[in-house]
Amino acid sequence: MQNSWMNLAPARLLFLGSLVAACGFATSAAAWKFEDGVATTTPSASNSNIVQLELGCGDPYHFGVFTEHGPVLTKDGRGESDYFYEPGRIQAVIDGAEFPLVAAGSGDAVVLLAEGSQEDNYLADIDDSFIETIKQGSELLLRFDIVPENAADGSPFETYSLFTLPGAKEAIEEALKDCSS
């Protein structure tokens, strides 16, 4: 009986190993890939229904997210799709640098553009400096204002998806090598 704890040691080690593996998996970075002509990745953390980010050639670039079930929503399905073509509703934060974006719908994707003037329906092309910042960055946080309430931090951006950027440069350069910008 004096070594009864030894009988439980393998079970405890298995439990601790599973816990460490689960924690490591939950915070692991999603890899960037080049497939079908675009650079893609999945969120490393999110409270939204975003399942993929992609970047490829467009006019001049295609930058967008794919979601489960329609427009960007919270994980529990809350949100409003009236953030499309509205300034101030989407923000990209790359290593602390903020970039206002605007959404346009396109089938199963939400196309993200730079925020433009009212005369241009607030839509502007994604520019080269934004792409370069992504390629040189360590993380990209996409923040959306899709519900009337503010986030816990007081900002209007209550919904987010975080994308890690190590490995992005190679995939993005491959995806954009034939773009005419």
C-alpha positions in Angstrom: 0.0 0.0 0.0 2.9 2.4 0.5 3.4 2.7 -3.3 -0.2 3.1 -4.3 0.6 6.4 -6.0 2.9 4.5 -8.3 -0.1 2.5 -9.6 -1.6 5.8 -10.7 1.6 7.3 -12.1 1.1 6.0 -15.7 -2.5 7.3 -15.8 -1.4 10.7 -14.5 1.4 10.9 -17.0 -1.0 9.9 -19.8 -3.4 12.6 -18.6 -0.7 15.3 -18.4 0.7 14.3 -21.8 -2.8 14.6 -23.3 -3.3 17.9 -21.6 0.0 19.3 -22.9 -0.7 18.0 -26.4 -4.2 19.5 -26.4 -2.9 22.8 -25.2 -0.1 22.8 -27.8 -2.6 21.9 -30.6 -5.0 24.6 -29.6 -2.3 27.3 -29.9 -0.4 25.9 -32.9 0.1 28.0 -35.9 -1.8 27.2 -39.0 0.5 26.7 -42.0 0.3 28.8 -45.1 -0.1 26.8 -48.4 0.0 27.6 -52.1 -2.9 25.8 -53.8 -5.0 26.4 -56.8 -3.1 29.7 -57.5 -3.7 31.3 -54.2 -2.0 31.5 -50.8 -4.2 30.1 -48.0 -4.3 29.6 -44.3 -6.7 28.9 -41.5 -7.2 30.9 -38.3 -5.0 30.0 -35.4 -7.6 31.6 -33.1 -11.1 32.9 -33.8 -14.5 33.7 -32.3 -16.1 33.8 -35.7 -17.2 31.5 -38.5 -14.2 32.3 -40.7 -12.5 29.0 -41.8 -9.9 30.3 -44.4 -8.0 33.3 -45.5 -6.8 33.6 -49.1 -4.6 35.9 -51.1 -4.1 35.8 -54.9 -4.2 37.7 -58.1 -7.2 39.9 -58.7 -7.7 43.6 -59.6 -4.8 43.9 -58.6 -5.2 41.4 -55.7 -7.8 39.1 -54.3 -7.9 39.1 -50.5 -10.8 37.4 -48.8 -12.1 35.0 -46.2 -14.3 31.9 -46.5 -16.9 31.3 -43.8 -19.2 28.6 -42.6 -22.8 29.6 -43.4 -22.9 33.0 -45.2 -21.3 36.3 -44.1 -18.9 36.6 -41.2 -20.8 35.8 -38.0 -19.9 35.0 -34.4 -19.3 31.3 -33.7 -22.9 31.1 -32.2 -24.3 32.5 -35.4 -25.0 36.1 -34.3 -24.3 39.0 -36.6 -25.7 41.2 -39.3 -24.6 41.3 -42.9 -25.1 45.0 -43.3 -21.4 45.6 -42.7 -20.8 45.1 -46.5 -19.7 48.3 -48.3 -19.6 50.2 -44.9 -16.5 52.0 -43.7 -15.2 51.5 -40.2 -16.6 48.0 -39.8 -13.5 45.9 -40.6 -10.0 46.3 -39.5 -6.8 44.4 -40.2 -4.1 44.6 -37.5 -0.6 43.4 -38.6 1.8 43.5 -35.7 0.0 46.5 -34.2 -0.3 48.5 -37.5 -4.0 49.1 -38.3 -5.5 49.0 -41.8 -9.2 49.8 -42.3 -10.9 47.4 -44.7 -14.3 47.2 -46.4 -16.1 44.0 -47.3 -17.8 43.0 -50.6 -19.7 39.8 -51.0 -18.8 37.2 -53.6 -20.6 33.9 -53.4 -19.2 31.9 -50.5 -16.4 34.4 -49.8 -16.2 37.8 -48.2 -13.8 39.8 -50.4 -11.8 42.4 -48.4 -10.7 45.6 -50.0 -9.0 48.7 -48.7 -11.3 51.5 -47.4 -11.8 54.1 -50.1 -13.8 57.3 -50.6 -17.5 57.7 -50.5 -17.5 58.4 -54.3 -16.1 54.9 -54.8 -18.6 53.3 -52.4 -15.8 53.1 -49.8 -14.0 50.5 -51.9 -10.3 50.8 -52.9 -7.7 48.3 -54.2 -5.5 46.5 -51.7 -2.1 48.1 -52.2 1.4 46.8 -52.4 2.3 48.2 -49.0 -0.4 46.1 -47.3 0.8 43.0 -49.0 4.4 43.7 -48.0 3.3 44.2 -44.4 1.6 40.9 -44.4 4.7 39.1 -45.9 7.0 40.7 -43.3 4.7 40.4 -40.3 4.3 37.8 -37.6 0.5 37.9 -37.1 -2.6 39.3 -38.8 -5.7 40.0 -36.8 -9.0 40.6 -38.8 -11.6 42.3 -36.6 -15.2 42.8 -37.6 -18.0 44.9 -36.3 -21.0 42.7 -37.0 -23.3 43.2 -33.9 -24.6 46.4 -32.4 -22.8 45.8 -29.0 -19.2 46.8 -28.5 -16.6 44.2 -27.6 -15.4 43.7 -24.0 -12.5 46.1 -24.7 -14.9 48.9 -25.7 -14.1 48.8 -29.4 -16.7 48.1 -32.0 -14.8 45.1 -33.2 -16.4 42.2 -31.3 -15.5 39.4 -33.8 -12.0 38.4 -34.8 -9.8 35.8 -36.5 -6.1 35.6 -35.9 -3.7 34.3 -38.6 -0.1 33.6 -38.0 2.2 34.9 -40.7 5.4 32.8 -40.6 5.5 31.0 -43.9 3.2 33.5 -45.5 5.9 35.2 -47.5 6.8 32.2 -49.6 3.2 31.2 -50.3 2.1 34.8 -51.1 5.1 35.4 -53.4 4.2 32.2 -55.3 0.5 33.2 -55.5 1.3 36.7 -56.7 4.2 36.0 -59.1 2.1 36.3 -62.2 -0.1 39.2 -61.1 -0.1 42.3 -63.1 -0.1 45.0 -60.5 
